[in-house]
Amino acid sequence: MKKRAKMPTVCPVCGEQLIVTELHCENCGTTIKGRFILDELLKLNPQQLMFLKVFIKNRGNLSDVQKELGISYPTARNRLDDIVATLGYETRSP
C-alpha cells in the first residue's frame, strides 16, 4: 500500500476551513462530486490531535496526560480547553 499524505483542512493561502468537493474510490473508480463539510475533529491542528489521542489513551485522566507529555497540569488543562473551543463548545471558567 502506498503512503498517502494527510488531507489538508485549512487553506494554505488564507487559513480558512477547506471543504471537500470530490471523493474517489481507487478500487472501482467511482467519483462523487459535491460540497461536503469536514467533521469537527478535522478542525484540530496536528498538536491538538496528538494531545487528544494521548487524552483518550489515558481515558480522560489529565494527571496521566500531563505526566506522559511532561507538561504541568494547568498546561494540560489549557490545551484541553483550547481543543474544546476549537470544536466550537463553550469552555468553563476556572
Backbone as a printed PyTorch tensor [residue, N CA C, xyz], in Angstrom:
tensor([[[  0.8510,  -1.1800,   0.0000],
         [  0.0000,   0.0000,   0.0000],
         [  0.8970,   1.2440,   0.0000]],

        [[  0.6120,   2.1700,  -0.8940],
         [  1.4350,   3.3600,  -0.9800],
         [  1.0710,   4.3570,   0.1280]],

        [[  2.0880,   5.1050,   0.5510],
         [  1.9080,   6.0920,   1.6090],
         [  1.1480,   7.2900,   1.0690]],

        [[  0.1880,   7.7800,   1.8470],
         [ -0.6220,   8.9270,   1.4300],
         [ -0.4130,  10.0900,   2.3870]],

        [[ -0.4790,  11.2790,   1.8340],
         [ -0.3730,  12.4880,   2.6470],
         [ -1.6790,  12.7100,   3.4000]],

        [[ -1.5860,  13.3290,   4.5750],
         [ -2.7930,  13.6710,   5.3060],
         [ -3.5330,  14.7800,   4.5730]],

        [[ -4.8420,  14.7260,   4.6360],
         [ -5.6670,  15.7110,   3.9440],
         [ -5.5410,  17.0750,   4.6240]],

        [[ -5.2490,  18.1220,   3.8560],
         [ -5.2330,  19.4580,   4.4530],
         [ -6.6550,  19.8610,   4.8230]],

        [[ -6.8030,  20.5980,   5.8970],
         [ -8.1320,  21.0240,   6.3420],
         [ -8.2950,  22.5390,   6.3510]],

        [[ -7.1720,  23.2590,   6.2270],
         [ -7.2390,  24.7200,   6.1520],
         [ -6.5010,  25.1850,   4.9040]],

        [[ -6.9660,  26.2790,   4.3420],
         [ -6.3740,  26.8470,   3.1370],
         [ -4.9600,  27.3500,   3.4430]],

        [[ -3.9700,  26.9360,   2.6390],
         [ -2.6080,  27.4040,   2.8880],
         [ -2.4110,  28.8810,   2.5570]],

        [[ -3.3610,  29.4860,   1.8500],
         [ -3.2410,  30.8920,   1.4650],
         [ -3.8760,  31.8020,   2.5150]],

        [[ -5.1500,  31.5260,   2.8680],
         [ -5.8640,  32.4430,   3.7660],
         [ -6.1570,  31.8660,   5.1450]],

        [[ -5.9560,  30.5540,   5.3320],
         [ -6.1730,  29.9560,   6.6410],
         [ -7.6120,  29.5660,   6.9560]],

        [[ -8.5170,  29.7520,   6.0020],
         [ -9.9160,  29.3830,   6.2360],
         [-10.1090,  27.8740,   6.0630]],

        [[-11.1950,  27.3690,   6.6370],
         [-11.5280,  25.9530,   6.5690],
         [-11.8000,  25.5330,   5.1190]],

        [[-11.2350,  24.4140,   4.7010],
         [-11.4780,  23.8720,   3.3680],
         [-12.7360,  23.0070,   3.3670]],

        [[-13.3450,  22.8540,   2.1960],
         [-14.4460,  21.9140,   2.0420],
         [-14.0220,  20.8680,   1.0210]],

        [[-14.5700,  19.6810,   1.1340],
         [-14.2720,  18.6060,   0.1960],
         [-15.2680,  18.7080,  -0.9480]],

        [[-14.7790,  18.6410,  -2.1800],
         [-15.6760,  18.7340,  -3.3330],
         [-15.6810,  17.4650,  -4.1800]],

        [[-14.7900,  16.5140,  -3.8680],
         [-14.7610,  15.2940,  -4.6540],
         [-14.2070,  14.1440,  -3.8230]],

        [[-14.8410,  12.9800,  -3.9430],
         [-14.3750,  11.7450,  -3.3120],
         [-14.2130,  10.7090,  -4.4010]],

        [[-13.1750,   9.8980,  -4.2960],
         [-12.8980,   8.9270,  -5.3520],
         [-12.5300,   7.5750,  -4.7450]],

        [[-13.1060,   6.4940,  -5.2910],
         [-12.7830,   5.1300,  -4.8780],
         [-11.7220,   4.5840,  -5.8260]],

        [[-10.5320,   4.2620,  -5.2790],
         [ -9.4630,   3.7210,  -6.1190],
         [ -9.7660,   2.3050,  -6.5680]],

        [[-10.6290,   1.5930,  -5.8540],
         [-10.9370,   0.2070,  -6.2030],
         [-11.8040,   0.1170,  -7.4550]],

        [[-12.9310,   0.8370,  -7.4830],
         [-13.8650,   0.7030,  -8.6040],
         [-13.8970,   1.9240,  -9.5230]],

        [[-13.2210,   3.0050,  -9.1410],
         [-13.1680,   4.1840,  -9.9880],
         [-14.3300,   5.1530,  -9.8260]],

        [[-15.2300,   4.8780,  -8.8920],
         [-16.3680,   5.7710,  -8.6730],
         [-15.8880,   7.1120,  -8.1290]],

        [[-16.4260,   8.1970,  -8.6720],
         [-16.1350,   9.5370,  -8.1840],
         [-17.4540,  10.2010,  -7.7990]],

        [[-17.4670,  10.7950,  -6.6290],
         [-18.6480,  11.5100,  -6.1390],
         [-18.2570,  12.9720,  -5.9950]],

        [[-19.0090,  13.8480,  -6.6440],
         [-18.7310,  15.2800,  -6.5700],
         [-19.8530,  15.9740,  -5.8090]],

        [[-19.5010,  16.9870,  -5.0520],
         [-20.4570,  17.7560,  -4.2670],
         [-19.7190,  18.6820,  -3.3310]],

        [[-20.4080,  19.1770,  -2.3380],
         [-19.7980,  20.0280,  -1.3110],
         [-20.0150,  19.3370,   0.0200]],

        [[-18.9340,  18.7970,   0.5720],
         [-19.0050,  18.0160,   1.7880],
         [-18.3040,  18.7550,   2.9210]],

        [[-18.9780,  18.8830,   4.0310],
         [-18.4180,  19.5680,   5.2010],
         [-17.5240,  18.5950,   5.9600]],

        [[-16.3690,  19.0690,   6.3740],
         [-15.4460,  18.2450,   7.1340],
         [-15.9550,  18.0610,   8.5640]],

        [[-15.6670,  16.9170,   9.1400],
         [-16.0210,  16.6460,  10.5230],
         [-15.3250,  17.6530,  11.4460]],

        [[-15.9630,  17.9610,  12.5530],
         [-15.4100,  18.9370,  13.5050],
         [-14.0150,  18.5660,  13.9720]],

        [[-13.7290,  17.2790,  14.1310],
         [-12.4140,  16.8650,  14.6160],
         [-11.3040,  17.2350,  13.6360]],

        [[-11.6470,  17.4060,  12.3730],
         [-10.6400,  17.7880,  11.3870],
         [-10.2550,  19.2630,  11.5000]],

        [[-10.9420,  19.9930,  12.3660],
         [-10.5670,  21.3890,  12.6260],
         [ -9.3350,  21.4720,  13.5300]],

        [[ -9.0220,  20.3690,  14.2000],
         [ -7.8930,  20.3750,  15.1340],
         [ -6.5720,  20.3650,  14.3770]],

        [[ -5.6100,  21.1450,  14.8680],
         [ -4.2810,  21.1390,  14.2610],
         [ -3.5400,  19.8810,  14.7380]],

        [[ -2.3980,  19.5560,  14.1220],
         [ -1.6890,  18.3150,  14.4840],
         [ -1.3370,  18.2080,  15.9680]],

        [[ -0.9630,  19.3120,  16.6080],
         [ -0.6220,  19.2700,  18.0270],
         [ -1.8650,  18.9800,  18.8820]],

        [[ -2.9910,  19.5920,  18.5180],
         [ -4.2300,  19.3410,  19.2570],
         [ -4.6760,  17.8950,  19.0790]],

        [[ -4.5420,  17.3710,  17.8790],
         [ -4.9330,  15.9990,  17.6020],
         [ -4.0630,  15.0160,  18.3890]],

        [[ -2.7610,  15.2810,  18.4620],
         [ -1.8540,  14.4390,  19.2360],
         [ -2.2550,  14.4640,  20.7060]],

        [[ -2.5520,  15.6590,  21.2340],
         [ -2.9670,  15.7770,  22.6330],
         [ -4.2480,  14.9820,  22.8660]],

        [[ -5.2030,  15.1000,  21.9560],
         [ -6.4730,  14.3940,  22.0960],
         [ -6.2660,  12.8790,  22.0990]],

        [[ -5.3570,  12.3950,  21.2710],
         [ -5.0680,  10.9540,  21.2440],
         [ -4.4850,  10.4980,  22.5790]],

        [[ -3.5720,  11.2880,  23.1310],
         [ -2.9900,  10.9560,  24.4380],
         [ -4.0740,  11.0140,  25.5170]],

        [[ -4.9520,  12.0070,  25.4400],
         [ -6.0540,  12.1610,  26.3840],
         [ -6.9630,  10.9280,  26.3520]],

        [[ -7.3050,  10.4770,  25.1540],
         [ -8.1680,   9.2970,  25.0170],
         [ -7.4400,   8.0500,  25.5100]],

        [[ -6.1740,   7.9120,  25.1400],
         [ -5.3700,   6.7610,  25.5810],
         [ -5.3560,   6.6570,  27.1010]],

        [[ -5.3150,   7.8080,  27.7620],
         [ -5.2950,   7.8540,  29.2230],
         [ -6.6940,   7.9580,  29.8210]],

        [[ -7.7040,   7.6760,  29.0070],
         [ -9.1000,   7.6190,  29.4370],
         [ -9.5620,   8.8910,  30.1510]],

        [[ -9.0880,  10.0310,  29.6330],
         [ -9.5420,  11.3140,  30.1540],
         [ -8.9010,  11.7500,  31.4540]],

        [[ -7.8680,  11.0540,  31.8910],
         [ -7.2040,  11.4090,  33.1430],
         [ -6.1020,  12.4310,  32.8410]],

        [[ -6.3910,  13.7140,  33.1540],
         [ -5.4400,  14.7820,  32.8380],
         [ -4.1200,  14.6470,  33.5940]],

        [[ -4.1670,  14.0780,  34.7970],
         [ -2.9200,  13.8760,  35.5450],
         [ -1.9890,  12.9330,  34.7980]],

        [[ -2.5540,  11.8600,  34.2260],
         [ -1.7380,  10.9300,  33.4480],
         [ -1.2670,  11.5610,  32.1460]],

        [[ -2.1100,  12.3910,  31.5350],
         [ -1.7460,  13.0830,  30.2910],
         [ -0.5610,  13.9990,  30.5470]],

        [[ -0.6330,  14.7990,  31.5960],
         [  0.4560,  15.7370,  31.8860],
         [  1.7430,  15.0000,  32.2080]],

        [[  1.6640,  13.8610,  32.8740],
         [  2.8720,  13.0830,  33.1550],
         [  3.4730,  12.5290,  31.8690]],

        [[  2.6130,  11.9810,  30.9910],
         [  3.1130,  11.3970,  29.7440],
         [  3.7420,  12.4410,  28.8380]],

        [[  3.1530,  13.6340,  28.7900],
         [  3.6580,  14.6800,  27.9050],
         [  4.7380,  15.5480,  28.5520]],

        [[  4.9310,  15.3800,  29.8610],
         [  5.9380,  16.1790,  30.5530],
         [  5.5710,  17.6440,  30.6450]],

        [[  4.2830,  17.9110,  30.8600],
         [  3.8020,  19.2880,  30.9890],
         [  3.0890,  19.4250,  32.3280]],

        [[  2.8680,  20.6550,  32.7510],
         [  2.1810,  20.8840,  34.0130],
         [  0.6840,  20.6030,  33.8600]],

        [[  0.0420,  20.3630,  34.9870],
         [ -1.4000,  20.1160,  34.9560],
         [ -2.1530,  21.3130,  34.3750]],

        [[ -1.8260,  22.5750,  34.7950],
         [ -2.5220,  23.7250,  34.1870],
         [ -2.3130,  23.8210,  32.6760]],

        [[ -1.1340,  23.4570,  32.1780],
         [ -0.8920,  23.4670,  30.7330],
         [ -1.7560,  22.4250,  30.0420]],

        [[ -1.8540,  21.2330,  30.6420],
         [ -2.7040,  20.1820,  30.0730],
         [ -4.1560,  20.6390,  30.0380]],

        [[ -4.6040,  21.2620,  31.0990],
         [ -5.9840,  21.7460,  31.1540],
         [ -6.2210,  22.8380,  30.1070]],

        [[ -5.2490,  23.7410,  29.9570],
         [ -5.3660,  24.8020,  28.9450],
         [ -5.4150,  24.2330,  27.5340]],

        [[ -4.6240,  23.1980,  27.2880],
         [ -4.6400,  22.5760,  25.9530],
         [ -5.9840,  21.9020,  25.6910]],

        [[ -6.5380,  21.2720,  26.7150],
         [ -7.8540,  20.6570,  26.5540],
         [ -8.9160,  21.7330,  26.3220]],

        [[ -8.8510,  22.8330,  27.0760],
         [ -9.7970,  23.9380,  26.8730],
         [ -9.6800,  24.5110,  25.4580]],

        [[ -8.4530,  24.5760,  24.9360],
         [ -8.2340,  25.0700,  23.5800],
         [ -8.9120,  24.1540,  22.5540]],

        [[ -8.8240,  22.8570,  22.7800],
         [ -9.4820,  21.8930,  21.8870],
         [-10.9930,  22.0620,  21.9600]],

        [[-11.5120,  22.2040,  23.1630],
         [-12.9510,  22.3990,  23.3530],
         [-13.4230,  23.6350,  22.5900]],

        [[-12.6720,  24.7280,  22.6960],
         [-13.0300,  25.9710,  21.9970],
         [-12.9300,  25.8030,  20.4840]],

        [[-11.8850,  25.1190,  20.0090],
         [-11.7110,  24.8940,  18.5740],
         [-12.8840,  24.1090,  18.0000]],

        [[-13.4150,  23.1760,  18.7690],
         [-14.5560,  22.3780,  18.3270],
         [-15.8780,  23.1500,  18.4160]],

        [[-15.8160,  24.3820,  18.9540],
         [-16.9950,  25.2310,  18.9840],
         [-17.8480,  25.1240,  20.2340]],

        [[-17.2980,  24.4620,  21.2510],
         [-18.0290,  24.3370,  22.5060],
         [-17.5800,  25.4060,  23.4810]],

        [[-18.4370,  25.7130,  24.4190],
         [-18.1210,  26.7150,  25.4230],
         [-17.2030,  26.1250,  26.4870]],

        [[-16.1680,  26.8700,  26.8300],
         [-15.2680,  26.4100,  27.8850],
         [-15.7470,  26.9400,  29.2230]],

        [[-15.4790,  26.1610,  30.2550],
         [-15.8750,  26.5660,  31.6060],
         [-14.8690,  27.5510,  32.1640]],

        [[-15.3490,  28.4900,  32.9730],
         [-14.4390,  29.3990,  33.6520],
         [-13.8560,  28.6720,  34.8450]],

        [[-12.5610,  28.9430,  35.1700],
         [-11.9330,  28.2560,  36.3140],
         [-12.5710,  28.6410,  37.6280]]])
